Amino acid sequence: MVKRGSGMSVAALGKIAVLMGGNSAEREVSLRSGQAVLQALQSLQADVFAIDIQGHAVNQLTDAEFDVAFIAMHGRGGEDGTLQGVLEWLDKPYTGSGVMASALAMDKWRTKLIWTAAGLPTPAAFLLQQDSDWDALITALQADAIVKPAREGSSIGMRKVHSAKELQESFGYASQFDALVLAERWVQGAEFTVAIVNGEALPPIQLKTTHEFYDYDAKYQATDTQYLLPCGLAPEKETELKQLALRAFDVLGCQGWGRIDVMQDKQGDFWLLEANTAPGMTDHSLVPMAARAAGMDFPRLVTLLLQEAKGRNRG
């Protein structure tokens, strides 16, 4: 069972600021997440208000009066350690991981380097450059790969490729979103995500989509995406998956809550894809879905995350 928090009441949390919006490519998703969190806290009669972070976060947060922040911002500026750094400087407790873990998890390339160094399974990948040897790379990636901006979320800028020509073209496309672009070996098989709350893995979810992969449209717009919960794994494999996700989360130094995305290949082996330290909280989002399966409604989930943040700040 998930740790149910410190017993701190919603009133004891004090004045809560829900931070949303920002200027990243995930702004619209963040606004939806923030509104959902705000409404959940309002339903509990919490003392809560929202701040749409737009350009001058330091000024906005310095001028605001609050006791704890719920970070509902996704992508750069909200999930990459910068906002966390401002809150640390202001001595304000906040949900989710600290500065270092947030920065590392936002960077898919450096996340993979750390997981590899820790002996955790993650698909082979290469950083792409303008003068890369595209034929050699597609051969090394076994002909199928996924091209990703290293520091974007919600599958923004990602494309699956099957040839050297597609690899080069997709590098150009992804470069519009980030100067750091990687190509990762494609793992054919089932896709899973594991939500982590207060040090425990929630029931994994298997994702099934008619798209080539679980892209932005499949996440937020499509009506035919399937979320299998229970996930369909045998009990021992589900336990293995949850333990792997917890290890991947801990190795990065993550705290509070997050989500680990994983592929399972045809041989049954798991491969870590990425970590999310401020996952979506919309009506399509996966952490609230997993929490419901664990017997936790949305307002309770939000409250637990705030309690952990406030309790951690007290040392």
VEXZATI-349730 format. One record per atom (N, C-alpha, C): residue number from 1; residue in one letter; x, z, y. Coordinates in steps of 0.02 Angstrom, whole numbers. Atoms other than C-alpha are relative to their C-alpha. Layout:
VEXZATI-349730
num residu X Z Y
NUM A X Z Y
...
This chain:
VEXZATI-349730
num residu X Z Y
1 M 42 0 -60
1 M 0 0 0
1 M 44 0 63
2 V -37 2 -63
2 V 54 -34 178
2 V 0 68 32
3 K -3 -63 -37
3 K 114 115 275
3 K -50 -1 56
4 R 57 3 -45
4 R -35 161 380
4 R 15 27 69
5 G -17 -19 -68
5 G 59 215 535
5 G 11 74 8
6 S -20 -69 -14
6 S 100 379 618
6 S -58 47 7
7 G 58 -42 -13
7 G -77 440 636
7 G -16 4 74
8 M 10 3 -71
8 M -63 409 822
8 M -65 -37 16
9 S 63 33 -17
9 S -233 368 897
9 S 13 -57 49
10 V -6 55 -48
10 V -264 212 1002
10 V 9 29 71
11 A -5 -30 -66
11 A -286 324 1154
11 A 71 27 12
12 A -67 -29 -7
12 A -116 405 1120
12 A 53 -54 14
13 L -48 53 -15
13 L -33 235 1137
13 L 9 -10 74
14 G -4 8 -73
14 G -67 241 1323
14 G -24 -68 21
15 K 20 65 -27
15 K -85 84 1427
15 K 38 -55 -36
16 I -29 53 41
16 I -54 -73 1322
16 I -1 -66 38
17 A -4 67 -29
17 A 6 -239 1391
17 A 7 -51 -56
18 V -5 55 48
18 V -26 -393 1285
18 V 35 -58 36
19 L -40 52 -33
19 L 108 -521 1330
19 L -12 -66 -36
20 M 19 64 30
20 M 56 -701 1302
20 M 20 -58 46
21 G -12 59 -41
21 G 79 -878 1363
21 G 72 -22 -3
22 G -68 24 -4
22 G 255 -915 1419
22 G 4 -74 15
23 N -11 71 -17
23 N 329 -1087 1447
23 N 27 -41 -58
24 S -26 37 57
24 S 379 -1139 1271
24 S -51 -52 -23
25 A 45 50 29
25 A 303 -1282 1171
25 A -59 32 -37
26 E 53 -35 37
26 E 195 -1150 1085
26 E -46 40 47
27 R 38 -38 -49
27 R 111 -1089 1245
27 R -75 4 -19
28 E 72 -1 14
28 E -67 -1139 1193
28 E -16 44 -59
29 V 11 -43 58
29 V -52 -1054 1024
29 V 8 73 20
30 S -12 -68 -23
30 S 18 -899 1109
30 S -60 27 39
31 L 59 -22 -38
31 L -131 -891 1228
31 L -57 19 -47
32 R 52 -15 49
32 R -248 -895 1079
32 R 16 65 -38
33 S -21 -62 33
33 S -148 -760 989
33 S -12 60 44
34 G 7 -55 -47
34 G -146 -652 1144
34 G -72 20 11
35 Q 71 -14 -10
35 Q -333 -667 1171
35 Q -29 36 -60
36 A 25 -33 60
36 A -367 -617 991
36 A 22 73 -2
37 V -25 -69 -1
37 V -256 -463 1007
37 V -35 41 54
38 L 34 -34 -56
38 L -333 -418 1175
38 L -70 20 -20
39 Q 69 -14 19
39 Q -509 -430 1107
39 Q -4 54 -55
40 A -1 -51 53
40 A -465 -326 953
40 A 10 70 30
41 L -13 -65 -32
41 L -396 -186 1063
41 L -58 22 44
42 Q 59 -16 -40
42 Q -544 -196 1180
42 Q -57 27 -43
43 S 53 -23 45
43 S -659 -173 1030
43 S 11 73 -21
44 L -17 -69 17
44 L -568 -8 999
44 L -1 45 62
45 Q 2 -37 -64
45 Q -593 46 1181
45 Q 70 21 23
46 A -69 -15 -22
46 A -405 42 1209
46 A 8 -16 74
47 D -18 13 -69
47 D -331 45 1383
47 D 49 -59 -1
48 V -41 59 13
48 V -267 -134 1377
48 V -13 -53 52
49 F 7 58 -45
49 F -235 -284 1488
49 F 49 -53 -23
50 A -43 56 21
50 A -152 -454 1469
50 A 45 -22 58
51 I -45 31 -48
51 I -3 -530 1558
51 I 19 -70 -27
52 D -22 68 17
52 D 21 -719 1553
52 D 68 -10 32
53 I -68 7 -25
53 I 209 -736 1568
53 I 13 -72 20
54 Q -11 68 -24
54 Q 247 -887 1676
54 Q 58 -3 48
55 G -58 15 -42
55 G 422 -913 1739
55 G 39 60 26
56 H -35 -56 -31
56 H 464 -743 1813
56 H -15 64 -39
57 A 17 -56 43
57 A 452 -621 1669
57 A 27 66 26
58 V -29 -63 -24
58 V 568 -492 1746
58 V -44 29 56
59 N 43 -24 -54
59 N 463 -481 1904
59 N -68 21 -24
60 Q 67 -16 25
60 Q 298 -484 1812
60 Q -1 66 -37
61 L -1 -61 40
61 L 348 -345 1692
61 L 22 60 40
62 T -22 -56 -42
62 T 436 -239 1823
62 T -58 25 43
63 D 56 -18 -43
63 D 280 -243 1932
63 D -59 30 -38
64 A 57 -24 40
64 A 161 -201 1789
64 A 11 72 -23
65 E -3 -68 26
65 E 122 -24 1732
65 E -30 1 -70
66 F 24 -4 70
66 F 109 -2 1543
66 F 47 45 -39
67 D -38 -46 42
67 D 169 112 1404
67 D 29 -33 -62
68 V -23 36 59
68 V 190 -12 1261
68 V -24 -72 5
69 A 17 71 -4
69 A 189 -202 1245
69 A -12 -29 -69
70 F 10 41 60
70 F 114 -311 1110
70 F 23 -70 17
71 I -27 67 -13
71 I 216 -471 1107
71 I -38 -51 -41
72 A 38 54 33
72 A 100 -617 1067
72 A 27 -67 24
73 M -32 62 -23
73 M 222 -747 1133
73 M 40 -30 -57
74 H -34 36 53
74 H 291 -879 1015
74 H 51 -48 30
75 G -50 48 -22
75 G 446 -985 1032
75 G 49 29 51
76 R -52 -20 -47
76 R 585 -981 1160
76 R -30 35 61
77 G 24 -40 -56
77 G 566 -854 1299
77 G -42 59 -21
78 G 42 -55 23
78 G 456 -741 1194
78 G 20 27 -67
79 E -15 -19 69
79 E 519 -738 1016
79 E 75 -2 -14
80 D -71 14 11
80 D 705 -769 1042
80 D 47 55 26
81 G -42 -55 -22
81 G 766 -601 1107
81 G 3 9 76
82 T -5 -6 -73
82 T 755 -638 1294
82 T -52 48 27
83 L 52 -46 -23
83 L 588 -552 1323
83 L 14 71 -26
84 Q -17 -65 28
84 Q 643 -411 1208
84 Q 54 34 42
85 G -52 -27 -42
85 G 797 -390 1316
85 G -26 29 65
86 V 31 -25 -62
86 V 692 -371 1473
86 V -35 66 -13
87 L 37 -61 16
87 L 583 -240 1389
87 L 48 58 -16
88 E -50 -52 12
88 E 737 -146 1328
88 E 28 27 66
89 W -26 -19 -65
89 W 805 -145 1505
89 W -49 44 38
90 L 52 -39 -32
90 L 638 -77 1567
90 L -17 64 -39
91 D 13 -58 43
91 D 639 53 1426
91 D -74 3 -20
92 K 69 5 22
92 K 469 -7 1365
92 K -2 -18 -74
93 P 6 18 71
93 P 426 -3 1179
93 P -41 -64 -9
94 Y 34 63 12
94 Y 367 -168 1106
94 Y -4 -14 -74
95 T 10 17 70
95 T 305 -239 942
95 T 54 -49 -23
96 G -45 49 30
96 G 418 -333 824
96 G 73 18 4
97 S -72 -10 7
97 S 604 -355 806
97 S 35 7 67
98 G -40 -10 -59
98 G 740 -310 929
98 G 34 -64 24
99 V -32 57 -33
99 V 851 -423 1033
99 V 39 -43 -50
100 M -44 38 44
100 M 979 -473 901
100 M -39 -35 -55
101 A 37 30 56
101 A 859 -502 756
101 A -47 -55 25
102 S 44 51 -28
102 S 738 -598 867
102 S 39 -64 14
103 A -42 58 -17
103 A 878 -712 928
103 A 22 -36 -64
104 L -23 31 62
104 L 944 -742 752
104 L -57 -36 -36
105 A 55 29 37
105 A 775 -775 672
105 A -28 -63 35
106 M 24 59 -37
106 M 729 -899 810
106 M 44 -60 -13
107 D -49 53 12
107 D 884 -1000 766
107 D 4 -14 -75
108 K 4 15 72
108 K 851 -1082 597
108 K 69 -12 -30
109 W -67 14 26
109 W 1033 -1137 579
109 W 38 65 -14
110 R -37 -62 9
110 R 1109 -965 605
110 R -34 47 -50
111 T 36 -37 52
111 T 973 -885 499
111 T 25 -21 -69
112 K -23 26 65
112 K 1027 -998 355
112 K 72 22 -14
113 L -69 -22 11
113 L 1210 -953 382
113 L 2 73 -23
114 I 1 -70 19
114 I 1170 -768 369
114 I -29 9 -70
115 W 29 -5 67
115 W 1058 -788 217
115 W 50 -24 -53
116 T -49 26 47
116 T 1191 -893 131
116 T 57 50 -10
117 A -53 -49 4
117 A 1326 -765 171
117 A -21 61 -40
118 A 26 -58 36
118 A 1214 -629 97
118 A -19 -17 -72
119 G 14 21 69
119 G 1193 -729 -64
119 G -74 -14 -13
120 L 71 15 8
120 L 1010 -771 -32
120 L -10 -76 -4
121 P 9 73 10
121 P 942 -942 -85
121 P -36 -33 59
122 T 31 40 -53
122 T 907 -1066 55
122 T 26 -71 -9
123 P -22 68 13
123 P 913 -1256 45
123 P 60 -21 42
124 A -58 26 -36
124 A 1073 -1345 95
124 A -23 -36 63
125 A 17 32 -63
125 A 1073 -1407 274
125 A 63 -20 38
126 F -55 24 -42
126 F 1182 -1496 401
126 F -24 -5 72
127 L 15 13 -70
127 L 1188 -1495 589
127 L 10 -74 15
128 L -4 71 -16
128 L 1158 -1669 661
128 L 30 -10 69
129 Q -31 19 -64
129 Q 1257 -1752 800
129 Q -14 -74 12
130 Q 12 70 -18
130 Q 1242 -1917 892
130 Q 41 -47 -44
131 D -45 43 39
131 D 1389 -1986 791
131 D 3 19 -74
132 S 0 -20 71
132 S 1340 -1914 620
132 S 3 -61 -45
133 D -1 53 51
133 D 1372 -2019 465
133 D -66 5 -38
134 W 68 -7 26
134 W 1188 -2045 423
134 W -4 -17 -74
135 D 1 19 71
135 D 1220 -2131 256
135 D 28 56 -43
136 A -30 -55 38
136 A 1334 -1991 196
136 A -45 61 -1
137 L 44 -59 -4
137 L 1212 -1857 254
137 L -60 -8 -46
138 I 60 8 41
138 I 1059 -1931 168
138 I 18 3 -74
139 T -24 -6 69
139 T 1162 -1945 8
139 T 11 73 -18
140 A -13 -71 12
140 A 1218 -1764 22
140 A -65 40 -5
141 L 65 -35 1
141 L 1036 -1712 51
141 L -45 -26 -56
142 Q 35 25 59
142 Q 984 -1803 -108
142 Q -61 -43 17
143 A 47 53 -20
143 A 883 -1937 -16
143 A -64 25 34
144 D 59 -26 -33
144 D 742 -1823 44
144 D 19 61 41
145 A -19 -56 -43
145 A 758 -1705 191
145 A -54 13 52
146 I 43 -17 -56
146 I 665 -1618 331
146 I 45 11 61
147 V -39 -6 -62
147 V 733 -1634 509
147 V -37 49 45
148 K 31 -54 -38
148 K 703 -1482 620
148 K 39 15 64
149 P -33 -33 -56
149 P 741 -1427 797
149 P 15 72 -21
150 A -21 -65 27
150 A 837 -1266 763
150 A -37 58 32
151 R 29 -57 -36
151 R 748 -1160 894
151 R -69 -15 27
152 E 71 9 -16
152 E 566 -1214 893
152 E -40 29 -58
153 G 44 -25 52
153 G 418 -1144 797
153 G -60 -46 -9
154 S 63 37 12
154 S 248 -1204 734
154 S 12 -72 -24
155 S -18 66 28
155 S 335 -1353 650
155 S 7 -54 54
156 I -7 47 -54
156 I 356 -1435 821
156 I 66 -39 -7
157 G -59 43 3
157 G 476 -1584 817
157 G 25 -14 -70
158 M -24 8 68
158 M 490 -1584 627
158 M -25 -65 -31
159 R 19 61 37
159 R 487 -1741 519
159 R 34 0 -69
160 K -30 12 65
160 K 515 -1777 335
160 K 30 -69 -1
161 V -35 65 1
161 V 639 -1918 303
161 V 22 -18 -71
162 H -18 25 66
162 H 686 -2028 155
162 H 58 -48 1
163 S -54 49 -5
163 S 824 -2140 221
163 S 46 18 59
164 A -48 -11 -54
164 A 976 -2144 334
164 A -30 -20 68
165 K 31 23 -62
165 K 877 -2243 464
165 K -51 51 25
166 E 49 -50 -20
166 E 735 -2116 465
166 E 34 64 24
167 L -37 -60 -19
167 L 861 -1974 476
167 L 26 -7 72
168 Q -26 11 -68
168 Q 941 -2049 632
168 Q -57 0 51
169 E 58 3 -46
169 E 772 -2086 712
169 E -30 69 11
170 S 30 -66 -5
170 S 707 -1912 675
170 S 45 48 38
171 F -46 -39 -42
171 F 864 -1835 750
171 F -15 -12 74
172 G 16 16 -69
172 G 823 -1926 911
172 G -66 32 23
173 Y 65 -31 -16
173 Y 643 -1863 905
173 Y 7 75 8
174 A -7 -73 -3
174 A 691 -1682 868
174 A 42 22 60
175 S -44 -17 -56
175 S 824 -1685 1005
175 S -39 6 65
176 Q 41 -9 -59
176 Q 683 -1697 1132
176 Q -22 73 9
177 F 24 -69 -1
177 F 638 -1517 1087
177 F 57 51 2
178 D -55 -48 4
178 D 809 -1438 1060
178 D 66 -39 -6
179 A -65 31 6
179 A 992 -1483 1079
179 A 31 12 -68
180 L -26 -17 67
180 L 1025 -1404 908
180 L -51 -23 -52
181 V 45 30 49
181 V 949 -1506 765
181 V 34 3 -69
182 L -27 0 68
182 L 972 -1485 577
182 L -43 -41 -47
183 A 35 33 56
183 A 926 -1582 422
183 A 9 43 -61
184 E 0 -46 57
184 E 880 -1477 271
184 E -25 -37 -62
185 R 22 30 63
185 R 866 -1531 89
185 R -73 15 -13
186 W 72 -8 15
186 W 684 -1559 44
186 W -8 33 -69
187 V 15 -33 63
187 V 620 -1441 -90
187 V -71 -20 -20
188 Q 66 22 23
188 Q 478 -1518 -189
188 Q -31 56 -42
189 G 34 -54 37
189 G 354 -1387 -248
189 G -52 35 42
190 A 52 -39 -34
190 A 236 -1252 -190
190 A 30 38 59
191 E -22 -36 -60
191 E 248 -1173 -17
191 E -38 66 6
192 F 28 -67 -6
192 F 220 -987 11
192 F 21 31 66
193 T -21 -40 -57
193 T 223 -868 157
193 T -14 73 -17
194 V 6 -71 14
194 V 248 -680 147
194 V 1 38 66
195 A 2 -42 -60
195 A 192 -567 289
195 A 29 69 -16
196 I -30 -66 8
196 I 287 -405 314
196 I -24 44 57
197 V 26 -48 -50
197 V 211 -255 403
197 V 28 69 -18
198 N -26 -68 8
198 N 299 -88 426
198 N 39 9 -65
199 G -45 -7 56
199 G 427 -120 290
199 G -28 -18 -68
200 E 30 19 64
200 E 308 -183 156
200 E -24 -72 2
201 A 23 68 5
201 A 268 -358 96
201 A -74 -1 -19
202 L 71 8 14
202 L 83 -404 101
202 L -9 -54 -54
203 P 11 51 51
203 P 3 -517 -31
203 P 21 -70 24
204 P -21 68 -21
204 P 88 -689 -24
204 P -58 -49 1
205 I 50 54 -5
205 I -13 -842 24
205 I 34 -65 -19
206 Q -24 67 14
206 Q 11 -1013 -53
206 Q -36 -49 46
207 L 27 48 -48
207 L -14 -1156 71
207 L -4 -68 -32
208 K 9 68 26
208 K -86 -1323 18
208 K -29 -44 55
209 T 22 45 -52
209 T -105 -1468 137
209 T 1 -72 -25
210 T 0 71 16
210 T -148 -1653 124
210 T 53 -36 41
211 H -53 30 -39
211 H -11 -1685 253
211 H 65 0 -41
212 E -63 4 36
212 E 167 -1724 202
212 E 33 68 -5
213 F -22 -69 3
213 F 211 -1544 244
213 F -47 41 46
214 Y 43 -45 -39
214 Y 132 -1393 331
214 Y 20 -5 74
215 D -20 15 -69
215 D 148 -1467 506
215 D -46 33 51
216 Y 39 -32 -54
216 Y 73 -1417 675
216 Y -75 -12 -10
217 D 71 16 9
217 D -91 -1506 640
217 D -30 38 -59
218 A 25 -37 59
218 A -108 -1428 467
218 A -8 74 15
219 K 2 -72 -17
219 K -76 -1256 544
219 K -58 17 45
220 Y 45 -21 -54
220 Y -193 -1260 692
220 Y -62 -43 9
221 Q 57 44 -14
221 Q -314 -1406 685
221 Q -36 -24 -62
222 A 32 28 60
222 A -346 -1470 509
222 A -50 49 -30
223 T 51 -41 33
223 T -499 -1408 416
223 T 7 -2 -76
224 D -7 7 73
224 D -438 -1457 242
224 D 61 36 -27
225 T -56 -39 24
225 T -283 -1345 233
225 T -26 57 -44
226 Q 21 -53 46
226 Q -300 -1226 85
226 Q 49 58 2
227 Y -39 -62 1
227 Y -240 -1046 87
227 Y -19 38 -64
228 L 16 -31 64
228 L -230 -978 -90
228 L 21 73 1
229 L -11 -72 -2
229 L -248 -789 -93
229 L -52 33 -45
230 P -68 -6 28
230 P -214 -729 -227
230 P 36 -68 -2
231 C -42 59 -10
231 C -70 -850 -219
231 C 10 -43 -63
232 G -5 40 61
232 G -76 -908 -401
232 G 62 12 -41
233 L -61 -16 38
233 L 92 -838 -457
233 L -14 52 -53
234 A 2 -54 49
234 A 115 -734 -613
234 A 23 65 34
235 P -18 -63 -34
235 P 132 -548 -568
235 P 75 10 10
236 E -72 -12 -6
236 E 319 -543 -603
236 E 31 -47 52
237 K -26 47 -50
237 K 350 -699 -495
237 K -23 21 70
238 E 23 -24 -65
238 E 244 -628 -354
238 E 43 58 24
239 T -44 -56 -18
239 T 347 -469 -359
239 T 69 -25 21
240 E -65 30 -18
240 E 507 -573 -356
240 E -2 -30 70
241 L 8 32 -65
241 L 443 -670 -206
241 L -2 52 56
242 K 6 -52 -51
242 K 397 -513 -109
242 K 67 35 11
243 Q -65 -32 -6
243 Q 565 -433 -145
243 Q 50 -44 37
244 L -44 47 -34
244 L 657 -590 -88
244 L -17 -2 75
245 A 21 2 -70
245 A 555 -595 74
245 A 23 62 37
246 L -22 -62 -31
246 L 592 -413 111
246 L 76 1 11
247 R -72 3 -7
247 R 777 -440 81
247 R 20 -48 56
248 A -15 49 -53
248 A 779 -594 194
248 A -15 29 69
249 F 22 -33 -62
249 F 688 -495 330
249 F 51 53 21
250 D -46 -56 -14
250 D 805 -346 317
250 D 70 -24 18
251 V -67 26 -13
251 V 966 -448 314
251 V 8 -23 72
252 L -1 23 -70
252 L 922 -520 485
252 L -6 58 49
253 G 10 -58 -44
253 G 890 -344 552
253 G -69 3 30
254 C 68 1 -28
254 C 705 -377 581
254 C -34 67 -9
255 Q 37 -63 1
255 Q 585 -234 616
255 Q -73 -12 14
256 G 71 1 -19
256 G 400 -197 631
256 G -42 -47 -42
257 W 40 49 37
257 W 320 -356 569
257 W 31 -69 6
258 G -24 68 -1
258 G 354 -538 534
258 G -26 -38 -59
259 R 23 42 55
259 R 333 -677 410
259 R 59 -41 -25
260 I -53 39 31
260 I 452 -764 289
260 I -32 -58 -37
261 D 25 60 32
261 D 418 -943 234
261 D 47 -22 -57
262 V -39 11 61
262 V 474 -993 59
262 V -28 -60 -38
263 M 21 52 48
263 M 469 -1144 -58
263 M 18 22 -70
264 Q -17 -9 70
264 Q 463 -1136 -247
264 Q 8 -69 -32
265 D -11 66 29
265 D 540 -1284 -337
265 D -32 -7 -69
266 K 33 15 64
266 K 483 -1364 -499
266 K 27 43 -57
267 Q -29 -44 50
267 Q 599 -1249 -598
267 Q -24 73 9
268 G 25 -67 -12
268 G 512 -1096 -525
268 G 44 43 45
269 D -45 -38 -44
269 D 656 -1044 -410
269 D -25 -1 72
270 F 21 -6 -69
270 F 621 -984 -233
270 F 57 -17 48
271 W -48 20 -51
271 W 707 -1052 -77
271 W -27 21 68
272 L 20 -24 -66
272 L 700 -969 93
272 L 4 -55 52
273 L 1 51 -52
273 L 651 -1082 238
273 L 15 29 69
274 E -10 -28 -67
274 E 636 -976 395
274 E -35 67 7
275 A 31 -63 -16
275 A 588 -810 471
275 A -37 -6 67
276 N 39 -2 -62
276 N 456 -780 605
276 N -8 72 22
277 T 2 -70 -23
277 T 469 -622 710
277 T -58 15 47
278 A 62 -10 -39
278 A 313 -649 818
278 A -50 -53 -23
279 P 44 52 29
279 P 194 -746 704
279 P -66 -5 38
280 G 65 11 -31
280 G 28 -817 759
280 G -51 53 -18
281 M 54 -48 11
281 M -123 -705 776
281 M -67 -34 18
282 T 61 37 -13
282 T -257 -841 792
282 T -47 3 -60
283 D 47 0 56
283 D -408 -872 681
283 D 27 -39 -60
284 H -31 37 55
284 H -297 -988 576
284 H 62 36 -26
285 S -65 -30 12
285 S -153 -865 566
285 S 5 36 -67
286 L -12 -21 69
286 L -74 -805 405
286 L 9 75 -7
287 V -9 -73 6
287 V -25 -624 441
287 V -67 36 -1
288 P 66 -33 5
288 P -205 -569 480
288 P -35 -15 -66
289 M 30 19 64
289 M -261 -663 324
289 M 27 44 -56
290 A -32 -42 51
290 A -136 -569 215
290 A -20 73 9
291 A 19 -70 -14
291 A -181 -405 300
291 A -70 14 -27
292 R 69 -10 27
292 R -365 -429 256
292 R 2 8 -75
293 A -6 -5 73
293 A -315 -455 75
293 A 27 68 -21
294 A -27 -67 14
294 A -223 -288 85
294 A -47 55 23
295 G 50 -50 -20
295 G -381 -202 150
295 G 6 22 72
296 M -12 -19 -69
296 M -333 -202 334
296 M -33 -51 46
297 D 32 46 -47
297 D -447 -278 466
297 D 46 -13 60
298 F -43 22 -55
298 F -378 -362 622
298 F 14 55 51
299 P -16 -54 -48
299 P -399 -216 745
299 P 47 53 -29
300 R -44 -49 32
300 R -315 -99 619
300 R 71 -27 -3
301 L -67 30 3
301 L -170 -220 597
301 L 34 5 68
302 V -28 -3 -67
302 V -143 -231 785
302 V 20 72 18
303 T -15 -71 -14
303 T -151 -41 800
303 T 62 23 -37
304 L -59 -20 39
304 L -24 -16 661
304 L 65 -26 30
305 L -60 29 -29
305 L 99 -133 744
305 L 20 36 64
306 L -13 -37 -62
306 L 83 -41 909
306 L 24 71 -16
307 Q -22 -67 19
307 Q 100 128 824
307 Q 72 -1 -23
308 E -70 5 24
308 E 261 72 739
308 E 47 -10 59
309 A -42 13 -59
309 A 329 8 905
309 A 9 65 40
310 K -4 -61 -40
310 K 288 170 996
310 K 40 54 -38
311 G -36 -49 40
311 G 354 277 852
311 G 75 -14 -3
312 R -70 20 1
312 R 517 179 843
312 R 34 17 65
313 N -28 -15 -66
313 N 544 202 1029
313 N 15 74 7
314 R -13 -72 -3
314 R 534 390 1004
314 R 58 21 -43
315 G -59 -13 40
315 G 679 375 885
315 G -15 25 -69
